[in-house]
Amino acid sequence: MRKCANNTTVNYIKNFKKIIRICIANGWLDKDPFIRYKVKLKEVERDFLSEEELQTMIEKSYRTFRLEQVKDIFIFSCYTGLAYADVKKMSYENIVTGIDGHKWLFINRTKTDTPTKVPLLPTALSVLAKYKDHPQCVNRNRLLPVLSNQKMNAYLKEIADTCEINKELTFHIARHTFATTVTLNNDVPIESVSKMLGHKSIKTTQHYAKLLDKKVGYDMDKLRLKFAEKTDTTKKDTGT
């Protein structure tokens, strides 16, 4: 028996229902056995690094090369939103000059084969520059010397401990961090975030891009100021 979580089970059933619909359309089944069966996805809380946690990791340096290497590659993903498989396969051909004259990363996502175009921020560029002469990058035409996913995650647990980050740190958290802390929380529209993540719909992006309390507070401060200005204008017009 497979020990699947609720959402994994739901996805399996959805795919199976597609087969059922084909069977009904071809007359191989008389009725839909799932006609009264309803499935529901559970809301999953996705971890991400806060601005303070991300900065702590950036400022942390390690004497052990492997830890420094894994930290840098993780940070690169925090500033590009790329998943592990995409970071691993990046080559020099993926770096292009964008419409704005700056360096961009053009790559097709491994998971969905959808094109992703991400402008490279200074932090991401500095990581690429740091490893451009690394033997693994030079010999294999890769932008970064990426270890196996298992090893990356093992080192990330050690990095989390040394940075006093009390979260189950895995490489995929970098993608969540990009969507929340790096982009959405800095006023990048969700439409742009969705495009950079390579999502086919905004709905998918909403699972990653949580509005943080800081952002909500900032937006409400602007609204509060706008209302205050209207009140002042009304008082002046009425002479009160």
N, C-alpha and C positions, 0 to 999 in steps of 0.2 A: 504494500500500500504506500502510495506517495504521500508524504507529509507536506502538502501544499498549503500555503497561506490563503486566506479568503480571496484576495484580489487575483492571485495566480489561478485559483480554481475558477473564478468568474471568467477570466480570459480564455481558459480552456473550453469552458461551456459555450461561450460566445462563438468560438471557432467551430465547435461541434454543431451548433445550431445552423451555421451556414451550410454545412453538409446536409443537414436535415432538410433545409429549404430546397436544395438541389434535388434531393430524393423525391420530395413532394411534387416539384415542378416536372419531374420525369415520370411520375406515376408509380414510383417504386414504394412509396408510402401513401396510405390513405389520409392520414391526419398527422398533425404536429404533436409529438409527445411532450413538447415543452410549452404547449399553449397556455397552461395555467401556472407555469413555473416562472417565478420572478427572481432575478439576481440583483444584488446591490453591492457596489464597490464601497469599501470602507475608506474613510478619509485617513490618509497616511501623513503623519507629522514628519516632515523632512528636515533633517539637521543642516545647518550651515554655520559658517564662522561669522561672528560679529565683526564690526570694523576694528574693535580693539584686539580681538583674538587674531585677526588677519595681520594686523600691524605687529603684534608680538612675534608672530612666526617669521615675518619678513626680517625683523631686526635680530632674530636669533641666528647665531652662527655656530657651526659644529667643526670640531677638529677631525671627526670621522667623515671621510669623503662621501661614503654611501648615504649618510644621514643628510649631509648638505645637498647632495644630488637629488635625493627624493624630495626634500623640502622645496628646492628650486622648481622642480617639475610640477609639483602640486600647486605652487604659487602661480606658475605659468597658466595652469588650467583655471585657477581662480580668476584670472584676468582675461581669459578667452572663452570660458564656458565649454571647452572641448572635453569629451569623455575620454577615458583611458585609451580605448582602441584607436581613436583618432589622433591623440597625442603621440602614440607609439609609431604610427605609420607616416607622420609628417615628413616631407622631404623639401629640399630647396625649391622644387618646382611649385610648391604650394604658396610661396611668398610672392605676391604681386604688388604693383603700385596701383592703388585704388583711384577712384574718380576724384578724390580730394587731394591726391598727390602724396598721400602717406602710405606706409606699408600695411597691407592687408593679408589675411590668411584665407585662401580659397581652398576648400576641401569638401569632399562628399562624405557624409556621415557613414560610418561602417554599419551602424544598426539599421538605418532606414534608406541609405543611399540617396538621401536628399542633400542638395548643395548647401553649404554653410559658408558665409562670408563674414569675417570678423576683422574689424580694424584693430591693429596691434597697438595696445597702450604702452607707454614707456617701460613699465615694470616687466611686461611680457618680452619686449625687445631686449631688455638688459639680460634676461635669462638666456635668450637665444644667443646673444653675443658671448656670454660666459662659456658656452659649450660648443661654439662653432668649430674649435680645433680639437675637440675630444675625438680620440681614435674611432670610437663606435659611430660617431656622426660622420666623420670623413670617409671611413671605409664602407659604410652601409648607406650613404646618402640620406641621412636622417638629421632632423633639426635638433633632437634631444636624445641623450642616451637613456632610454627608458628601460627599467627592469621589468620583470614579470609582475603581473597584477598582484599576485600573492605576496611577493617580496615588498612591493611598494606599500601595500596595506600593513604589513608587519612593521616596517620602519615608521609608517605614519603613526602607529600606536605609541611608539617610543617618542616620537616628536611631540605628540599631544601631551605626554607626561612631562617632558622637559619644558614645555610652554605653558603648563598648568591649564590645559584646555580639557575640561571635563565632559568630553563628548566622544562617542565611538567613531573615531576619525577613520574614514575610508576615502579612497581617491574620488569617488563620485560626489562627495560633499563639496569638492571644488566647483563642480558644475552648479550646484545649488547656491554656493556662495557668489558666483558670478551673477546669477539671476537676481539675487536679493541684495546683498551688501554692496557689490561693485556697481551694478547698473540701476536696477529699479529704485533703490534707496538714494541714488544720486540723480533722480529725475529723468532717467532714460525711459522713454515711453515703452509700454509693454509690447506694442507692435514691433518695435525695433529689437527688443530683447528676444521675442519669439523668433524673429528672422535669424538672429545671430545664433540661437540655439538649434536652428534647423527644424523647428516644429512646424507641422502642417496646419495647426490651428492655435488660436490664442488660448483655448480651453486647456490644452496640454501645458502651456506655459504657466497658467495660473496655479498649477500644482507646485511649481518650483518657486515662482516669484511671489513671496509673501510680502505684504506691506508691513514693515516694521513700525513699532510704536513711535519711533523717532520721526519717521517719514509722515505718519498720520498727524503727529503733533505739529510738525513744520507746516503741513498743508492747512491745518486748522488755524494756526497763527496768522497765516496770510488771509484766511477768511475772516478771522476776528478783526484784523486791521481794516479790511474792506468795510465791514459793518460799522466800525468805529468812525471811519471817514464819512460814511453816509449819515450817521447820526450827527456829526459835527456840522455837516453841510445843511441838514434839516434845521438845526438850531440857529444857524446863521440866517437862513432864509426866513424863519419865523420870528427872529429877533429875540429868542429866548436864551 
